[in-house]
Amino acid sequence: MKFYSMKMNSIGKLLLGAAHFAGLLSLACAQDVDPTAMLGGGTQVVQMVDQGKVGEIWDGATSAAKKRVSRSEFVRQVTESRASLAIPQQRTWTAVHRQTVVNEDADLAGQYVSVEYETRFSSAASRAVREMVSFHLERDGTWRFSGYVLR
């Protein structure tokens, strides 16, 4: 199973919001998902962000995400959103969410898995920041990165 990731600021939030809420949201859970594997993929993504490999994350993202934001804009937004936070000091996963989205846009419809982390960064060690990485199951059966949000 391949994992790809992408991190975004406001456009990322919009993408994630569109993917999750633009259509009729089904309460059915995504099937045939190994939460441990998805956690590993999410960890890979946040570590790539930590290492400044944001462009590589975008390169492996879903086609729907790539249609909504350019590579250069994605890199700019992620870099800016993380710059003020500095180095991650502690990161703990808090949840793995599964959901199925029904949408007229076939690129947005389907199964999603999101992995949430509570992270303490060196510039804000007294408060936790939420990171969320989302993946979409593509038609070829590969889970690909579809969104990154900092809260």
C-alpha positions as semicolon CSV with decimal commas, in nm:
position;residue;x (nm);y (nm);z (nm)
1;M;0,000;0,000;0,000
2;K;0,145;0,337;-0,102
3;F;0,098;0,653;0,100
4;Y;0,129;1,005;-0,033
5;S;0,068;1,324;0,151
6;M;0,007;1,694;0,104
7;K;-0,005;1,977;0,355
8;M;-0,201;2,298;0,313
9;N;-0,320;2,601;0,498
10;S;-0,641;2,776;0,389
11;I;-0,665;2,602;0,052
12;G;-0,597;2,274;0,231
13;K;-0,882;2,341;0,466
14;L;-1,103;2,424;0,170
15;L;-0,999;2,105;-0,009
16;L;-1,057;1,894;0,296
17;G;-1,387;2,065;0,363
18;A;-1,498;2,021;0,006
19;A;-1,402;1,656;0,005
20;H;-1,575;1,582;0,332
21;F;-1,876;1,810;0,325
22;A;-1,951;1,913;-0,035
23;G;-2,164;1,608;-0,096
24;L;-2,400;1,410;0,113
25;L;-2,189;1,268;0,392
26;S;-2,255;0,905;0,461
27;L;-2,209;0,766;0,810
28;A;-2,080;0,440;0,669
29;C;-1,720;0,370;0,753
30;A;-1,459;0,301;0,491
31;Q;-1,409;-0,072;0,459
32;D;-1,092;-0,279;0,435
33;V;-0,876;-0,019;0,603
34;D;-0,593;-0,110;0,836
35;P;-0,579;0,176;1,089
36;T;-0,218;0,091;1,177
37;A;-0,113;0,122;0,813
38;M;-0,297;0,452;0,779
39;L;-0,131;0,578;1,096
40;G;0,203;0,487;0,940
41;G;0,112;0,680;0,625
42;G;0,004;0,983;0,825
43;T;0,325;0,974;1,023
44;Q;0,522;0,956;0,699
45;V;0,344;1,268;0,574
46;V;0,398;1,480;0,886
47;Q;0,763;1,375;0,896
48;M;0,804;1,481;0,533
49;V;0,657;1,818;0,625
50;D;0,904;1,837;0,916
51;Q;1,188;1,766;0,670
52;G;1,073;2,031;0,420
53;K;0,968;1,774;0,156
54;V;0,638;1,947;0,093
55;G;0,672;1,940;-0,286
56;E;0,717;1,563;-0,279
57;I;0,396;1,534;-0,080
58;W;0,208;1,731;-0,346
59;D;0,364;1,514;-0,620
60;G;0,190;1,208;-0,476
61;A;-0,144;1,372;-0,397
62;T;-0,481;1,285;-0,545
63;S;-0,572;1,429;-0,883
64;A;-0,862;1,615;-0,718
65;A;-0,622;1,794;-0,482
66;K;-0,385;1,881;-0,765
67;K;-0,671;2,033;-0,964
68;R;-0,753;2,267;-0,676
69;V;-0,408;2,400;-0,585
70;S;-0,081;2,434;-0,772
71;R;0,238;2,277;-0,645
72;S;0,404;2,611;-0,581
73;E;0,102;2,745;-0,390
74;F;0,080;2,429;-0,183
75;V;0,450;2,447;-0,092
76;R;0,420;2,817;-0,008
77;Q;0,117;2,772;0,216
78;V;0,254;2,473;0,406
79;T;0,592;2,636;0,454
80;E;0,432;2,955;0,584
81;S;0,192;2,775;0,817
82;R;0,469;2,572;0,978
83;A;0,741;2,841;0,986
84;S;0,616;3,007;1,303
85;L;0,583;2,677;1,488
86;A;0,949;2,571;1,456
87;I;1,051;2,214;1,541
88;P;0,806;1,947;1,663
89;Q;0,896;1,847;2,018
90;Q;0,627;1,589;2,082
91;R;0,368;1,434;1,849
92;T;0,099;1,189;1,954
93;W;-0,169;1,046;1,730
94;T;-0,514;1,094;1,874
95;A;-0,756;0,942;1,624
96;V;-0,802;0,763;1,295
97;H;-1,133;0,855;1,128
98;R;-1,295;0,669;0,842
99;Q;-1,578;0,795;0,627
100;T;-1,744;0,757;0,291
101;V;-1,836;1,068;0,094
102;V;-2,111;1,066;-0,168
103;N;-2,058;1,342;-0,422
104;E;-2,152;1,412;-0,784
105;D;-1,784;1,483;-0,854
106;A;-1,630;1,136;-0,892
107;D;-1,287;1,277;-0,796
108;L;-1,421;1,376;-0,452
109;A;-1,654;1,083;-0,387
110;G;-1,535;0,772;-0,212
111;Q;-1,356;0,655;0,097
112;Y;-1,141;0,881;0,316
113;V;-0,926;0,815;0,618
114;S;-0,794;1,097;0,835
115;V;-0,524;1,066;1,098
116;E;-0,515;1,329;1,373
117;Y;-0,212;1,423;1,582
118;E;-0,165;1,644;1,885
119;T;0,173;1,813;1,838
120;R;0,378;2,043;2,057
121;F;0,623;2,262;1,868
122;S;0,929;2,433;2,015
123;S;0,786;2,782;1,962
124;A;0,457;2,694;2,132
125;A;0,546;2,413;2,373
126;S;0,283;2,521;2,623
127;R;-0,004;2,453;2,382
128;A;-0,090;2,163;2,158
129;V;-0,154;2,209;1,787
130;R;-0,375;1,968;1,597
131;E;-0,244;1,826;1,271
132;M;-0,470;1,622;1,046
133;V;-0,363;1,426;0,740
134;S;-0,627;1,285;0,506
135;F;-0,608;1,013;0,245
136;H;-0,850;0,921;-0,033
137;L;-0,886;0,573;-0,183
138;E;-0,828;0,625;-0,555
139;R;-0,987;0,420;-0,834
140;D;-0,663;0,224;-0,876
141;G;-0,692;0,099;-0,516
142;T;-0,414;0,324;-0,381
143;W;-0,461;0,547;-0,078
144;R;-0,320;0,890;-0,172
145;F;-0,273;1,208;0,024
146;S;-0,568;1,446;-0,003
147;G;-0,523;1,707;0,268
148;Y;-0,332;1,850;0,562
149;V;-0,472;2,087;0,820
150;L;-0,320;2,264;1,119
151;R;-0,553;2,384;1,395
